[in-house]
Amino acid sequence: MLTTGVQVVAMKLSFSQWLKLRRDIAGVTQAQIAQELKVRPQTISNWEKGVSNPSLDPDQTLKLCLLLKITLEDLAKGFRGEITLDD
């Protein structure tokens, strides 16, 4: 067995980091999310930069989950900062 001496450590993600990662994984752009949620593209950028946090109505919440291909539980964990890089 080959070992590299590298230790993998679980890294907690902020909501903004997690959102960007999930968006990249889902292959959607900030503009696409903004259009579906009926917000400005700058709003999505601000969420990903940690400048502001989303305030979503139920319809927007569902649309965001569908766009990111995640469950409502995943989104809630992301909001609460309960996601680690190994999740």
C-alpha positions in Angstrom: 0.0 0.0 0.0 1.4 3.4 -1.0 1.0 6.2 1.5 1.6 9.8 0.7 1.7 11.2 4.2 -1.2 13.5 3.5 -3.8 13.7 6.1 -7.3 14.6 4.9 -9.2 16.9 7.3 -12.9 17.6 7.1 -13.3 21.4 6.4 -16.5 23.1 7.5 -18.0 25.3 4.8 -19.7 28.6 5.2 -23.0 28.9 3.4 -21.4 31.1 0.7 -18.7 28.5 0.0 -21.2 25.7 0.1 -23.6 27.5 -2.3 -20.8 28.2 -4.8 -19.7 24.5 -4.6 -23.2 23.2 -5.1 -23.8 25.5 -8.0 -20.6 24.4 -9.7 -21.5 20.7 -9.2 -25.0 21.3 -10.6 -23.5 23.1 -13.6 -25.7 26.2 -13.4 -24.7 29.8 -13.6 -25.5 32.6 -11.2 -27.6 34.2 -14.0 -29.6 31.0 -14.3 -30.4 30.9 -10.6 -31.2 34.6 -10.6 -33.6 34.2 -13.5 -35.4 31.2 -11.9 -35.6 32.9 -8.4 -36.6 36.3 -10.0 -33.7 38.1 -8.3 -30.8 40.1 -9.7 -27.6 38.2 -10.7 -25.8 40.5 -8.2 -27.9 39.0 -5.4 -26.6 35.5 -6.2 -23.0 36.9 -6.4 -23.5 38.6 -3.0 -24.7 35.3 -1.5 -21.6 33.5 -2.8 -19.3 36.2 -1.5 -20.9 36.1 1.9 -22.1 39.8 1.6 -25.7 38.8 2.2 -27.8 35.8 3.0 -30.8 34.5 1.1 -34.3 35.4 2.2 -36.4 33.0 0.2 -40.1 32.4 -0.1 -41.3 28.7 -0.3 -41.4 28.8 -4.1 -37.9 30.1 -4.4 -36.7 27.6 -1.9 -38.1 24.7 -4.0 -36.6 26.2 -7.2 -33.2 26.6 -5.6 -33.2 22.9 -4.5 -34.2 21.8 -7.9 -31.6 23.9 -9.6 -28.8 22.7 -7.3 -30.1 19.1 -7.4 -30.3 18.9 -3.6 -32.9 18.1 -1.0 -34.5 20.6 1.3 -32.6 19.0 4.2 -29.3 19.6 2.3 -30.3 23.3 1.9 -31.1 23.6 5.6 -27.8 22.1 6.6 -26.0 24.5 4.2 -27.9 27.5 5.8 -26.9 26.3 9.3 -23.3 25.8 8.3 -23.4 22.0 9.1 -21.8 21.0 5.9 -18.2 19.8 5.7 -16.1 19.3 2.6 -16.3 15.5 2.9 -20.2 15.5 2.9 
